[in-house]
Amino acid sequence: MEEPRKYKIEEEMNKLNLKNYKAASRLIPKYLNIAFNTFHNYRKLPLSGKADIPYATVVQLEGIFGMERGELANYPLQNKSLAALISEETCPEEEA
């Protein structure tokens, strides 16, 4: 079984018909100013891998595929506020 991917790029590409798929494979790397192979590697990033796509590129890809911010990620994004992080950091010190 294939390992899940970090981003839904491949799924979005597979929604395209053959003509648009070929055009997208050629045009997206050009638009992002990256090599074709880099785009191919982005599509195959494993969920458990350490490699990642630069944030600005992810935002551009979400725009290209008509997605909202955060929808390209194939994993849940956990967000904590700064106040929560500070609270978690200071609570153990107060107990000591």
Buried (B, 14 or more C-beta within 10 A) or exposed (E): EEEEBBBBBBEBBEEBEEEEEEEBBEEBBEEBEBEEEBBEEBBBBEEEEEEEBEEEBBBBBBEBBEBEEEEBBBEEEEEEEEEEEEEEEEEEEEEE
